[in-house]
Amino acid sequence: MCSNGVVRWSGQAIGAERGDALPGLESNSGLVRSVTTPEFAGVTFHEVLAKSALNRVPAADGSGTYGWTINPYRGCSHACVYCFARPTHTYLEFDGGADFDQQIVVKTNVADVLRRELRKPSWDRHPVALGTNTDPYQRAEGRYRLMPGVIRALAESGTPFSILTKGTLLRRDLPLLVEAARTVPVDLAMSIAVYDDELQQQVEPGTPTTAARLATVRAIRDAGLQCSVFLMPVLPFITDTRAHLDEAIGRAADAGASSVMYSALHLRPGVKPWWTAWLQRTRPDLVARYRSMYLDNTYAPADYRRWLADRVRPILAAHGLGLGRVDPATGSMGFSDRQAHLVPDVDPVQQSATARTARPTDVTARAARPTDATARAARPTAPAAAARAVVGPGISNGYRVPVSLDEQSRPTASPLKRADPDWDRRNAGGTAGGDASGLTLF
């Protein structure tokens, strides 16, 4: 893992006057410099001065509600082949493949800008989500250390926040997070989709190992904080076997996960070329099956989602875990309730809207929720856990959280960025862990 002590950053700047230093931002006065370093072979970091930190996003469920997010970075060295955020890089005139993995935009002043925004009289201390687009704890965070300032700014302003990450570097900031949680609600989640080590390195080559992320879940729980596990995406015909799902949910439970969220892979415009290229290289036997599912669809067919829910339900029950609540606007963890619910036959949109108005915002409400090993040991037996697993809708890391155990729902396009629907077929070139040039899409 990178740190200030080992990254030789000084003297690595690329001349910002170069026309190709930052496509789409070469005339932007906010560009400070572009940096390369041997510790991040092949990766260029473009340091910019951001004009704003908070992003207002409408709910994808059509409820009229909205949320707020912060993205300290654009692009992500985790290099997940399936990442929904890849098309957002095309707005900087990068491609959504290798450039997304290797051309990282760093908002070096994000904490200072955030403090100014949080001091405005108009700020209503609405919950803020981090990690819903690109990961705030990707490797470069060890050098830039943007998150401590962001956490302090949110906590000092009395603003609740959530963090979703694949990065084990979050452990560095656990003391800050524990301190913040004394004054504001803090929700944490670790994204862990693949529990086969070889496969995990193929589809998420820049991420920490599954074992390291599970150890981070345990560290968070030992610190007295809740931590959900996002089992997203479930890859059809690859990670949807009973054996893999049972191992995944069982290991999450053993690590102390507060809840689990899951959903099937979906392939947005701009992501499909890179996923197709990976399939053709590694699982050509599945290309036809994926074509039948995703040729004209972004989301897995309803029948598959129902099938997956039927498969997951008894596994969750067997391990005593329910599904957590997700904010419908940001797609991160919801602040309305710290436990899974016994809410049968409730419209998920209405359930989410009602819960948001009732969310605990004071120290007393937060103190009332169980956060230690005693609470985990006392969680309901399998039948109760099966009954309680009903959640509100949302998008998390691009994957829709199921609104019930009977069927996963299909979201609208991301409110954060809307990809050009023709980009897939016009821009099949580039790489995302390989060459996609000349590719015939689904």
C-alpha positions as CSV (number, residue, x, y, z in Angstrom):
1,M,0.0,0.0,0.0
2,C,1.3,3.4,-0.8
3,S,2.2,6.0,1.8
4,N,4.0,9.4,1.9
5,G,7.2,7.6,2.9
6,V,7.5,5.5,-0.2
7,V,6.0,7.4,-3.1
8,R,8.6,9.4,-4.9
9,W,6.3,12.2,-6.0
10,S,8.5,15.3,-6.2
11,G,10.1,15.8,-9.6
12,Q,7.7,13.6,-11.4
13,A,5.5,16.3,-12.8
14,I,4.6,16.3,-16.5
15,G,4.6,19.8,-18.1
16,A,1.0,21.0,-17.8
17,E,1.5,23.1,-20.9
18,R,1.4,20.0,-23.0
19,G,-1.7,19.9,-25.0
20,D,-2.2,16.2,-24.2
21,A,-1.6,16.5,-20.4
22,L,-5.3,16.4,-19.6
23,P,-7.8,15.9,-22.5
24,G,-10.9,17.9,-21.9
25,L,-9.2,20.1,-19.2
26,E,-6.1,21.4,-21.0
27,S,-7.5,24.9,-21.0
28,N,-8.9,24.6,-17.5
29,S,-7.2,27.0,-15.1
30,G,-7.8,24.4,-12.3
31,L,-5.2,22.0,-13.6
32,V,-2.1,22.2,-11.4
33,R,0.1,19.5,-12.8
34,S,0.2,15.9,-14.1
35,V,2.3,13.4,-12.2
36,T,3.8,10.0,-12.8
37,T,5.7,7.9,-10.3
38,P,7.4,4.4,-10.5
39,E,5.2,3.1,-7.7
40,F,2.2,3.5,-10.0
41,A,3.6,2.2,-13.2
42,G,1.5,3.4,-16.2
43,V,-0.7,5.7,-14.1
44,T,-0.8,9.5,-14.5
45,F,-2.4,11.6,-11.8
46,H,-3.8,15.0,-12.9
47,E,-4.0,17.3,-9.9
48,V,-6.7,19.9,-10.2
49,L,-8.3,22.6,-8.1
50,A,-11.9,21.9,-7.8
51,K,-14.5,24.6,-7.8
52,S,-17.1,22.6,-5.9
53,A,-17.1,19.5,-3.7
54,L,-20.7,18.7,-3.1
55,N,-22.8,17.1,-5.9
56,R,-26.6,17.3,-5.7
57,V,-28.2,14.2,-7.3
58,P,-31.9,13.4,-7.8
59,A,-33.3,10.0,-6.7
60,A,-33.4,7.4,-9.4
61,D,-36.7,6.1,-8.1
62,G,-38.7,9.1,-9.3
63,S,-39.7,10.0,-5.8
64,G,-38.6,13.6,-6.2
65,T,-36.1,13.4,-3.3
66,Y,-32.4,14.1,-3.8
67,G,-29.1,13.3,-2.2
68,W,-25.5,14.7,-2.0
69,T,-22.2,13.0,-2.9
70,I,-18.5,13.9,-2.9
71,N,-16.0,12.4,-5.4
72,P,-12.4,13.4,-4.4
73,Y,-11.1,11.4,-7.5
74,R,-12.3,10.8,-11.1
75,G,-11.1,7.6,-12.6
76,C,-10.1,4.6,-10.4
77,S,-6.9,2.5,-10.3
78,H,-8.9,-0.4,-8.9
79,A,-9.6,-1.1,-12.6
80,C,-12.7,-3.2,-12.1
81,V,-13.7,-4.4,-15.6
82,Y,-17.4,-4.1,-14.8
83,C,-17.3,-0.7,-13.2
84,F,-20.4,1.4,-14.0
85,A,-18.5,4.7,-13.8
86,R,-16.3,4.1,-16.8
87,P,-18.4,6.2,-19.2
88,T,-18.0,9.2,-16.9
89,H,-14.4,9.5,-18.0
90,T,-15.4,10.2,-21.6
91,Y,-16.6,13.6,-20.6
92,L,-12.9,14.5,-20.1
93,E,-12.2,13.1,-23.6
94,F,-10.6,10.0,-22.0
95,D,-11.8,6.6,-22.9
96,G,-13.7,4.4,-20.5
97,G,-11.2,1.6,-20.6
98,A,-7.4,2.0,-19.9
99,D,-7.8,5.7,-19.4
100,F,-10.3,5.2,-16.6
101,D,-7.8,2.9,-14.9
102,Q,-4.7,4.9,-15.6
103,Q,-5.6,8.6,-16.0
104,I,-6.7,9.7,-12.5
105,V,-8.0,13.2,-11.7
106,V,-7.2,14.3,-8.1
107,K,-9.2,17.2,-6.6
108,T,-6.3,18.3,-4.3
109,N,-8.3,21.1,-2.6
110,V,-11.5,19.1,-2.1
111,A,-11.5,19.4,1.7
112,D,-11.0,23.2,1.7
113,V,-13.8,23.7,-0.8
114,L,-16.0,21.4,1.1
115,R,-15.5,23.4,4.3
116,R,-16.6,26.6,2.5
117,E,-19.7,24.9,1.1
118,L,-20.7,23.4,4.5
119,R,-20.4,26.8,6.2
120,K,-23.1,28.3,3.9
121,P,-26.3,29.2,5.7
122,S,-28.2,27.3,3.0
123,W,-26.6,24.0,3.9
124,D,-29.2,21.8,5.6
125,R,-26.9,19.0,6.8
126,H,-28.3,16.5,4.4
127,P,-26.5,13.1,4.5
128,V,-23.5,12.9,2.1
129,A,-22.3,9.8,0.4
130,L,-18.8,9.0,-0.7
131,G,-17.8,6.1,-3.0
132,T,-20.9,6.0,-5.1
133,N,-19.0,6.8,-8.3
134,T,-15.2,6.3,-7.9
135,D,-13.5,4.9,-4.9
136,P,-12.3,7.5,-2.3
137,Y,-9.8,4.9,-0.9
138,Q,-8.1,3.9,-4.1
139,R,-4.4,3.5,-3.8
140,A,-3.5,7.1,-4.5
141,E,-5.3,8.2,-1.3
142,G,-2.3,6.9,0.6
143,R,-0.3,9.8,-1.0
144,Y,-2.9,12.5,-1.3
145,R,-4.7,12.0,2.0
146,L,-7.8,13.8,1.0
147,M,-10.2,11.8,3.1
148,P,-9.1,12.9,6.6
149,G,-9.9,16.5,5.7
150,V,-13.2,15.5,4.2
151,I,-14.2,13.4,7.2
152,R,-13.3,16.3,9.6
153,A,-15.2,18.8,7.6
154,L,-18.3,16.7,7.5
155,A,-18.2,15.9,11.2
156,E,-17.4,19.4,12.4
157,S,-20.4,20.7,10.4
158,G,-22.8,18.2,11.9
159,T,-23.3,16.5,8.5
160,P,-24.1,12.7,8.5
161,F,-22.1,10.7,5.9
162,S,-21.5,7.3,4.4
163,I,-18.5,5.7,2.8
164,L,-18.6,2.8,0.3
165,T,-15.2,1.4,-0.7
166,K,-13.1,-1.5,-1.8
167,G,-10.1,0.1,-0.2
168,T,-8.5,-1.3,2.9
169,L,-6.8,2.1,3.4
170,L,-10.0,3.1,5.2
171,R,-8.4,1.5,8.3
172,R,-6.0,4.4,8.5
173,D,-8.9,6.7,9.2
174,L,-10.8,4.5,11.7
175,P,-9.9,6.7,14.7
176,L,-11.3,9.7,12.8
177,L,-14.4,7.8,11.8
178,V,-15.0,6.7,15.4
179,E,-14.6,10.3,16.6
180,A,-16.9,11.5,13.9
181,A,-19.5,8.9,14.8
182,R,-19.8,10.4,18.3
183,T,-21.5,13.5,16.8
184,V,-23.0,12.5,13.5
185,P,-24.4,9.2,11.9
186,V,-21.6,7.5,10.0
187,D,-22.4,4.5,7.8
188,L,-19.7,2.3,6.3
189,A,-19.7,-0.5,3.7
190,M,-17.1,-2.6,2.1
191,S,-17.7,-3.7,-1.5
192,I,-16.7,-7.4,-2.0
193,A,-18.2,-9.1,-5.0
194,V,-15.8,-12.0,-5.8
195,Y,-14.6,-14.6,-3.3
196,D,-12.5,-16.7,-5.7
197,D,-9.0,-15.2,-5.5
198,E,-7.9,-15.9,-9.1
199,L,-11.2,-14.5,-10.5
200,Q,-11.0,-11.5,-8.2
201,Q,-7.6,-10.5,-9.6
202,Q,-8.9,-11.0,-13.2
203,V,-11.9,-8.7,-12.9
204,E,-10.7,-6.3,-10.1
205,P,-6.9,-6.3,-10.7
206,G,-6.2,-3.1,-8.8
207,T,-8.1,-3.9,-5.6
208,P,-7.0,-5.3,-2.3
209,T,-7.7,-9.1,-1.8
210,T,-11.0,-10.4,-0.6
211,A,-9.4,-11.5,2.6
212,A,-7.9,-8.0,3.2
213,R,-11.3,-6.4,2.7
214,L,-13.0,-8.8,5.0
215,A,-10.3,-8.1,7.6
216,T,-11.2,-4.4,7.2
217,V,-14.9,-5.2,7.9
218,R,-13.8,-6.9,11.1
219,A,-11.6,-4.0,12.0
220,I,-14.5,-1.6,11.5
221,R,-16.8,-3.7,13.7
222,D,-14.1,-4.1,16.4
223,A,-14.0,-0.3,16.4
224,G,-17.7,-0.2,17.3
225,L,-19.0,0.9,14.0
226,Q,-21.6,-0.8,11.7
227,C,-20.3,-2.1,8.4
228,S,-22.3,-3.6,5.5
229,V,-21.0,-5.7,2.7
230,F,-22.0,-5.0,-0.9
231,L,-22.1,-8.2,-2.8
232,M,-22.2,-6.4,-6.1
233,P,-22.2,-7.3,-8.9
234,V,-23.2,-11.0,-8.9
235,L,-21.9,-12.2,-12.3
236,P,-24.3,-14.5,-14.1
237,F,-23.1,-18.0,-14.6
238,I,-19.8,-17.1,-12.9
239,T,-20.4,-16.1,-9.2
240,D,-24.0,-17.0,-8.9
241,T,-23.5,-20.7,-7.9
242,R,-24.8,-21.7,-4.5
243,A,-21.2,-22.6,-3.4
244,H,-19.9,-19.1,-4.2
245,L,-22.9,-17.2,-2.7
246,D,-22.8,-19.4,0.4
247,E,-19.0,-18.7,0.8
248,A,-19.5,-15.0,0.2
249,I,-22.4,-14.5,2.6
250,G,-20.8,-16.8,5.2
251,R,-17.5,-15.1,5.2
252,A,-19.2,-11.7,5.4
253,A,-21.1,-12.9,8.4
254,D,-18.0,-14.3,10.0
255,A,-16.3,-10.9,9.5
256,G,-19.1,-9.3,11.5
257,A,-21.0,-7.7,8.6
258,S,-24.0,-5.7,9.8
259,S,-26.0,-6.6,6.6
260,V,-25.5,-7.6,3.0
261,M,-26.7,-5.9,-0.2
262,Y,-26.6,-7.7,-3.5
263,S,-27.7,-7.5,-7.2
264,A,-26.9,-8.9,-10.6
265,L,-24.4,-7.4,-13.0
266,H,-25.7,-4.7,-15.2
267,L,-23.9,-3.3,-18.2
268,R,-24.3,0.4,-19.0
269,P,-23.6,2.0,-22.3
270,G,-19.8,2.5,-22.3
271,V,-19.1,-0.5,-20.0
272,K,-20.3,-3.3,-22.4
273,P,-17.3,-3.2,-24.7
274,W,-14.8,-3.8,-21.9
275,W,-16.8,-6.5,-20.3
276,T,-17.3,-8.2,-23.7
277,A,-13.6,-8.1,-24.3
278,W,-12.9,-9.7,-20.9
279,L,-15.4,-12.5,-21.6
280,Q,-14.0,-13.2,-25.0
281,R,-10.5,-13.5,-23.5
282,T,-11.3,-15.5,-20.4
283,R,-14.8,-17.1,-20.8
284,P,-15.6,-17.4,-24.5
285,D,-18.1,-20.2,-23.5
286,L,-20.3,-17.5,-21.9
287,V,-20.4,-14.9,-24.7
288,A,-23.5,-16.3,-26.3
289,R,-25.3,-16.6,-22.9
290,Y,-24.5,-13.0,-22.1
291,R,-25.6,-11.9,-25.6
292,S,-29.0,-13.5,-24.9
293,M,-29.2,-11.5,-21.6
294,Y,-27.7,-8.1,-22.4
295,L,-27.8,-7.6,-26.2
296,D,-30.7,-5.1,-25.9
297,N,-30.7,-4.7,-22.1
298,T,-28.7,-2.9,-19.6
299,Y,-30.0,-5.0,-16.7
300,A,-30.3,-8.7,-16.2
301,P,-33.7,-10.0,-17.2
302,A,-36.5,-10.1,-14.6
303,D,-36.6,-13.8,-14.6
304,Y,-32.9,-14.1,-13.8
305,R,-33.3,-11.5,-11.0
306,R,-36.1,-13.5,-9.5
307,W,-34.1,-16.7,-9.8
308,L,-31.2,-15.0,-8.1
309,A,-33.4,-13.7,-5.3
310,D,-34.8,-17.2,-4.7
311,R,-31.2,-18.5,-4.5
312,V,-29.9,-15.8,-2.2
313,R,-32.9,-15.8,0.3
314,P,-32.2,-19.1,2.1
315,I,-28.4,-18.4,2.2
316,L,-29.0,-15.1,3.9
317,A,-31.3,-16.8,6.3
318,A,-28.9,-19.6,7.0
319,H,-26.2,-17.1,8.0
320,G,-28.6,-14.8,10.0
321,L,-28.1,-11.8,7.7
322,G,-30.6,-9.4,6.2
323,L,-30.4,-6.8,3.5
324,G,-29.5,-3.2,4.5
325,R,-31.3,-0.1,3.6
326,V,-30.0,2.0,0.7
327,D,-30.5,5.7,0.0
328,P,-32.5,6.0,-3.3
329,A,-30.7,9.1,-4.5
330,T,-27.0,8.4,-3.8
331,G,-27.1,4.6,-3.7
332,S,-25.1,4.5,-0.6
333,M,-26.2,3.2,2.8
334,G,-29.5,4.7,4.1
335,F,-29.6,6.7,7.4
336,S,-33.1,5.8,8.2
337,D,-32.5,2.6,10.2
338,R,-29.4,0.7,11.3
339,Q,-31.1,-2.7,11.2
340,A,-32.9,-4.7,8.5
341,H,-36.6,-4.5,8.7
342,L,-39.7,-6.6,9.2
343,V,-41.8,-4.8,6.7
344,P,-43.8,-7.2,4.6
345,D,-45.8,-6.0,1.6
346,V,-44.7,-2.4,1.7
347,D,-44.2,-0.3,-1.4
348,P,-40.4,0.2,-1.5
349,V,-40.6,3.8,-2.7
350,Q,-43.1,4.8,0.0
351,Q,-41.1,2.8,2.6
352,S,-37.9,4.7,1.7
353,A,-39.6,8.1,1.7
354,T,-41.3,7.4,5.1
355,A,-38.1,6.1,6.6
356,R,-36.1,9.1,5.4
357,T,-38.4,11.5,7.3
358,A,-38.0,9.4,10.4
359,R,-34.2,8.9,10.3
360,P,-32.4,9.4,13.6
361,T,-30.3,12.5,13.6
362,D,-29.3,13.0,17.2
363,V,-26.8,11.3,19.5
364,T,-29.6,9.6,21.5
365,A,-31.0,7.9,18.4
366,R,-27.6,6.7,17.3
367,A,-26.6,5.5,20.8
368,A,-29.7,3.3,20.9
369,R,-28.5,1.1,18.0
370,P,-26.4,-2.0,18.8
371,T,-22.9,-1.6,17.4
372,D,-20.8,-4.2,19.2
373,A,-20.1,-7.9,19.2
374,T,-23.0,-8.5,21.7
375,A,-25.5,-7.1,19.2
376,R,-24.2,-9.4,16.4
377,A,-24.3,-12.4,18.7
378,A,-27.9,-11.7,19.4
379,R,-29.1,-11.3,15.9
380,P,-32.2,-13.2,14.9
381,T,-32.2,-16.9,14.0
382,A,-32.7,-17.9,10.4
383,P,-36.5,-17.7,10.1
384,A,-36.6,-14.2,11.5
385,A,-33.7,-13.0,9.3
386,A,-35.5,-14.3,6.2
387,A,-38.6,-12.4,7.2
388,R,-36.8,-9.1,7.8
389,A,-34.9,-8.9,4.6
390,V,-36.9,-6.1,2.8
391,V,-35.2,-2.9,1.7
392,G,-35.8,0.3,-0.1
393,P,-34.5,0.9,-3.6
394,G,-31.2,2.5,-4.7
395,I,-28.2,2.3,-6.8
396,S,-24.9,1.3,-5.3
397,N,-21.7,1.2,-7.4
398,G,-24.0,1.1,-10.3
399,Y,-26.0,-1.9,-9.2
400,R,-29.6,-1.7,-8.1
401,V,-30.3,-3.0,-4.6
402,P,-33.3,-5.3,-4.6
403,V,-36.5,-3.8,-3.3
404,S,-37.6,-7.2,-2.0
405,L,-36.3,-10.8,-1.8
406,D,-38.7,-11.7,-4.5
407,E,-37.4,-9.6,-7.3
408,Q,-34.5,-7.2,-7.9
409,S,-35.5,-3.9,-9.4
410,R,-34.3,-2.0,-12.5
411,P,-33.1,1.6,-11.9
412,T,-33.2,4.4,-14.4
413,A,-29.9,5.8,-15.7
414,S,-27.5,7.2,-13.2
415,P,-28.3,10.8,-12.2
416,L,-24.6,11.4,-11.7
417,K,-23.6,11.0,-15.4
418,R,-25.6,10.0,-18.5
419,A,-23.5,8.1,-21.1
420,D,-23.9,8.6,-24.8
421,P,-26.0,5.6,-25.8
422,D,-24.1,5.3,-29.1
423,W,-20.7,5.4,-27.5
424,D,-20.5,1.6,-27.2
425,R,-20.5,1.0,-30.9
426,R,-18.5,4.1,-31.9
427,N,-15.7,3.6,-29.4
428,A,-14.9,-0.1,-29.2
429,G,-11.2,0.6,-29.2
430,G,-9.0,0.9,-26.1
431,T,-8.3,-1.4,-23.2
432,A,-9.8,-2.4,-19.9
433,G,-7.4,-5.1,-19.0
434,G,-7.1,-5.9,-22.7
435,D,-7.7,-4.8,-26.2
436,A,-11.3,-4.2,-27.3
437,S,-10.5,-2.9,-30.8
438,G,-12.5,-4.5,-33.6
439,L,-14.8,-6.1,-31.0
440,T,-18.3,-7.3,-32.0
441,L,-20.6,-6.3,-29.2
442,F,-23.4,-8.5,-27.8
